[in-house]
Amino acid sequence: MDEAAARALDAQVTGCASSHQRLLQSLDSLTDEQCRQPSLLPGWSRGHVLSHLARNAESHALMFAAATRGEESEQYPGGKPVRDAAIENGAHRSAAELVADVRVTIYALEAAWASATATTWAGHGIKSHSDGSRVPIPVLVLMRWCETEVHHADLDLGFTWREWNPLFVRYDLDRQVMAWRARKPMGMTVLPDTVQRLAPNERLAWLYNRVKVDGVSAPDPY
């Protein structure tokens, strides 16, 4: 890993850990009733979002552990059906149980980051629940930061995309613009002018289909 990549990784680890703490603070007074209420994600309660955040952290720790052994692990062994069932099965627990699960899995993941070796960082994980692609282990940190920031806002507890960490937005905007372009035919890979004129947070929120822009078709949902 070159020096620039190492600096970026350090910034992302620090930034994601800070976002973890901000998420946990939002959950301090969460009630059972609030967990049953809808999130901003269609068909998901807040309990579903929290269950997903916990299982996502757990899945990342699994890939880190495998990479440390010089192996590659699927993010969710068994694929999307297993992932979806785990989220659904955990979504209906009490607020105390859901928040404890989020907290425990966050600290297990951060421990995996702290104990990662050169072998770990040179490894890959496999996104088995989506396209089965191999993902370099360092990229997982930004991906987890994304999960934390975006789904924190999806909980609809007062934190919105307007409060997304500016450094997260800077890193992830580049990644999401590249992904958007990759889905477009040749010659149609420039963001619409209206979108390009948006502030960075709003532009990223549009790419995640969290805000609508008049006259512009919505991108693929995240």
HUURSUL-V766623 format. One record per backbone hydrogen bond with DSSP energy under -1.0 kcal/mol. NH is the residue of the N-H (numbers start at 0). CO is the residue of the C=O. If there is no record, write none. Layout:
# HUURSUL-V766623
NH:CO ; NH:CO
This chain:
# HUURSUL-V766623
5:1 ; 6:2 ; 7:3 ; 8:4 ; 9:5 ; 10:6 ; 11:7 ; 12:8 ; 13:9 ; 14:10 ; 15:11 ; 16:12 ; 17:13 ; 18:14 ; 19:15 ; 20:16 ; 21:17 ; 22:18 ; 23:19 ; 24:20 ; 25:21 ; 27:24 ; 29:26 ; 34:30 ; 35:31 ; 38:43 ; 39:153 ; 43:40 ; 45:36 ; 46:34 ; 48:44 ; 49:45 ; 50:46 ; 51:47 ; 52:48 ; 53:49 ; 54:50 ; 55:51 ; 56:52 ; 57:53 ; 58:54 ; 59:55 ; 60:56 ; 61:57 ; 62:58 ; 63:59 ; 64:60 ; 65:61 ; 66:62 ; 67:63 ; 68:64 ; 69:66 ; 70:65 ; 74:125 ; 78:75 ; 82:78 ; 83:79 ; 84:80 ; 85:81 ; 86:82 ; 87:83 ; 88:84 ; 89:85 ; 90:86 ; 92:89 ; 97:93 ; 98:94 ; 99:95 ; 100:96 ; 101:97 ; 102:98 ; 103:99 ; 104:100 ; 105:101 ; 106:102 ; 107:103 ; 108:104 ; 109:105 ; 110:106 ; 111:107 ; 112:108 ; 113:109 ; 114:110 ; 115:112 ; 120:116 ; 121:117 ; 122:119 ; 124:134 ; 125:72 ; 126:132 ; 127:125 ; 129:126 ; 131:126 ; 134:124 ; 136:122 ; 138:135 ; 139:136 ; 140:137 ; 142:138 ; 143:139 ; 144:140 ; 145:141 ; 146:142 ; 147:143 ; 148:144 ; 149:145 ; 150:146 ; 151:147 ; 152:148 ; 153:149 ; 154:150 ; 155:152 ; 162:159 ; 163:160 ; 168:164 ; 169:165 ; 170:166 ; 171:167 ; 172:168 ; 174:170 ; 175:171 ; 176:172 ; 177:173 ; 178:174 ; 179:175 ; 180:176 ; 181:177 ; 183:180 ; 187:184 ; 195:191 ; 196:192 ; 197:194 ; 202:198 ; 203:199 ; 204:200 ; 205:201 ; 206:202 ; 207:203 ; 208:205 ; 209:204 ; 215:212
